[in-house]
Amino acid sequence: MTWAPDPDAFVRDLEAKPAALRAFATSLDADPWRDVDRAGRIVMIGMGSSRFAALPVAAMLRAGGRNVVVERASAAVVAPSGPETLAIGISASGSTPETVGALARHRDGGSRTVAITNTDRSALADAADRHVPLEAGDESGGVACRTFQHTVAVLLGLLDPSRAATAVRGAADATEDLLDRRMSWLQDAVETLGDTGPLFMVAPQERISSAEQGALMFREGPRLPADACESGDWVHVDVYLTKPLAYRALLFTGSRFDDEVARWISERGGQFRAVGGPDGLRYRGDDDPDVALLTETLVPELIAADVWRRQR
């Protein structure tokens, strides 16, 4: 039998987020990184959602003075391995061949290695000195959603495990709030974005993972063309698409460029739905950047699921 993703199971995976987060917060309280030497250089390695999740946390670590990069596991030109490097391979399945190969090269080159997976045993864990589990449970819908959220959370623990645990508990409440109130906002959001594509996700650099993951949800579920852009860069690269296209976007707020993005879209007859901010879709704790980072992808996930269900 050929296994295939399922939109109804995907929704059930989303509905299970609050309970999974609350359980995971307890593990973060214990600090999964407590025995890991942070080294001089940290290299985070992954593909797809795994790489997206690492982007904002790596930026936070760099802002604190750390030497941190995020690399596609498929890249040919990469940071060097060696004793001064901590290589973190990220793969929910633990079997992504590019990531397994990249982490093994680091191990063979003398780097300290950590595998982040959602499985107890895997090829990636076998290539690592240390395994950090995501504890996201089975994603029966076939789409990485809880694992993405838990990856962001566990990486936040590199900054401060207490901060990560607090953010995860806040995200559980925020996620529950959005789920409980979905009848009041989901239909309007679906009508704003439509169900044919192309669709665009726009987010501040600090939360660019939300735009990348949001766009992937439309490509992976209902198979719609969708892409992501950073809010400031949007003014230089994606603004040109507002004229020839019936432009439709989700705008994750928090950038000083939000008003300019909104103005261009509106003046050229496009449509957008803001997530967060004074005029956007609000949810509990959305004024906390860590909570927003962990929560807001639920919005495109639920919209994508609704569109996906309609295609059957």
N, C-alpha and C positions, 0 to 999 in steps of 0.2 A: 504494500500500500504506500502511495506517495504522501508524505506528510506536507501539510500546507498551513500557513497562518490562518487564523480564524478571528473575525472581528468581534463576535460575541465573547469569546474567551479573552480577547484583548481587553475588552471593557471590564471583565471580571478581574483581570490582572491589575487594572487601574484602580478598581474599587478596593483591592486588597492593600493598596499603598499605605494608608494610615497605620494599620496594625503592624505591617512589616517594618515601618519606620520606628514605631515605638519599641519594638523588640530589638531593633538594631542599635538604638540609642544606648541600651545597656552595655552592648559590646564596646561601643565607643567610649563609654565611661571608663572601661578597663584599659583603654589606650592600646589599640592593636599595633602601634608603632613603637612600643616601649623598649623593645630589644633591638631595634634597627638603628645602626650607625648611619647618620644622615649624610656623611661624606662631604667632600668639597663640591661635587657636581651631582645633580640629580637629573636623570634622563627618564622621562615618562614615555612609554612606547605603547602604541595601540592602533587600531583601525576603527573607523566608523564611530559609533557612540562612545566606545572606550576612549578614543582620542579626544572627542569633543569634551567629555567630562573632565579631562585633565587640564584643558586650556585655562579656565578661570583660576584654578588653584595654583597653577604654575605662575601665573601673573602675580597673584598675591604673595607667593614666596619670593619672587624676584623683587617685588616692592619692598620686602623686608631685608633685602641684601643678599639673598641666596642665588646661587648659580643653578638655574633650572631651565630645562628645555623640554618641549613636547615634540615627539617625532612620530611620523607614520612608520609603522613597522616595515612597510614596503620600501622605504627610502634607501637609496644607494649611498648617499653622502650623509654621514651621521657623526654624532659626537663620539669621541674615542672611548674605548673601554680602558679599564685599569683600576688599580686599588683605590684611586681617588674618586671613583664614580660609583654611585648607587643607581642601578638600572631597575626601573619598575615596569614590568610587563603587565598589561591590563587586557583581559579577555574574559567576558562573562562565561563562555563555554570552556575556557582553558585550552581550547584546541585550535584557535586561529593560527594557521601555519606560519604566516608572516611574523606574528608576534612571538610564537615559540622559537622560530629561527633567530630572530633578533635578540631575544633574551639569552639564548644559548650562546650566541657569539660574544655577548658581554660576559657571561660566566666563563667562557673559555679564555677571554682576554683579561681575566682577573678582577672584573667588577664585582661588587656585592650586588646580589640580585634578589628581587622580591616579585612574587606573582600575586596579582589580585584577580581572583576568579569567583564564580558562583557555584563551584563544584568542590567536592572533597578531594578528589584525585583527578589529575589531568597532566597532559604533556607539559603545559606551561609551569605547573607547580613542580614537576620533576626537574625542570631546568633552573629552578630557583633555590636560593639558600633559605628563603622564608616564604611562607604562604599566608596571605591575608584574605580571609573569606568575606564575600559580600553579604551573605545571609539574606538574599532577596527572595528566596523560594523559587518554585518552578513557574516560569512564564509560559503558560499553556497556550497563549495567543500567538506565540512565535515571534513577538516583537520585543526588543529590549526596551523596557520602560522602568520597572523597578530596579533592574540592574544598573541602568544609567544613573538613576537617582542615588542609589547606594554607593556607586563609584565616586560621585562628587562628594558624598558625605565622608567616605573613608579617607579620601585625599585631603579633605579639610582637616582631618585629624593630624596631618603632618604639620599644620600650623599650630593647632592647639586642640587636644582631644576634648577638653571641656567645652570649648566653643563649638566644636562639631556636634557633640551630643545635644547641646542646648538648641542649636540650629535644627537638628533633626526632629527634636520634639516639637519645635515651632512649626516645622514643615508638615508634620503629621496633622497638627491642628488646622493648618492652612489648607492642606489637601482635602481633609474632611469637609471643611467649609465649602470649597469649590464643588466637591462632589454632591454635597447635600443640597446646594442651591443651583445645580446645573439646569433645572427646568426653567429658571429665571433668566439665564444668559446664553445657553448653548444654541438654541434655535436661532436667535438673532445673530450670533457669531457665524453660524453656518450660512445664513442668508447673506451676510456681509462678504464672506470669502467665496461663496459659490461652491460648486462641486465638479468643476471641469478643469481648473488650473489655467495658466500657471499661477502659483501662489508664492508669496514672498514673506520671509520672516526677517525682521529688523530688530537688532538688540545692541545695547552698549557693549563695548569691548570687554568690560568687566564681567559680562554675562553672555558672551558670544555663543557659549555652549547652548543656550536656550534657543537661539535662532537656528543653529546647525541641527540640533536634535529635532526641533519643531519641523523643519523642512524635511528631514528624513522620515518623519512619521507619515507625511503625505506621499512620499515616494514609495515607502515600504508597504503601507497599508493599502490605500485606494489607488496606488500607482499613478499619482498625479505629478506633473512637473512642478517642482517647488525648489526654491533656493534661499540661501541665507546671505545677509549682508550686515556689516557693522554700521551703526547709526551715523557716525561722522563720515565714514567712507561712502555711505549711501549717496551723499550729496555730490560725490565726485564720480561714482561709477554706475549706480542703479537709477539715479534720477532720470536718465535718458529713456528708461523703459516706461515711464509714466505717460509719455506722449503716444507711442504707437500701440500700447496695450491697454486693455481694460484692467488697470492695475489694482490688485487686491492684496492687502498685507495685514499681518499681525505685527503690531509695534510694541515691543517690550520696552516700557518706559524707564527713564533714569539717566538718559544722556542729555547733555546741554544742546544737542542737535535735534531733539524730539520735535520742537515746534517747527523747525525748518522742514523736516521730513513730512510732517503732517500737512504743512502748507502746500508743498509741491504736489503731494498726492491729491489733496482736495481741489486745488486750482485746476488740475488737469483732469478732473472728473473721475478719479479713482476712488476706491473705498478702503478703509482700514479700520481695524478694531484695536484699540489700545489695551494693553494688559498692565495693570497697576497705574499709579499716578492719579491726580485729582479727577481726571475725566475718563479714566479707563475702568476696566473690570477690576473691582477691588476684592480683596479677600483678606482673611485674618492674618495679621503680621506682615502684610506686603511692604511695609515701610522698613523692614529689616532686610538688608541686602543678602545676607546668608539665607534667610527664609525664602526670599524671592528666587534666588539661584536654585534652590532645591525644589521649589514648588511649581513655578510658572510654566514649565513644559507640559503640565497636565492640561493646559488650555488647548494647545494644538493637538495633543494626544486624543482628547475627547472629540474635538471637531473632526479629526481624521477618522476616528472610529465611526462617527455618525455618517460621514460621507461614504465610508467603506461599506457600512451596512446597507445603504441605499442602492449600492451597485448590484446586490444579489437578486 
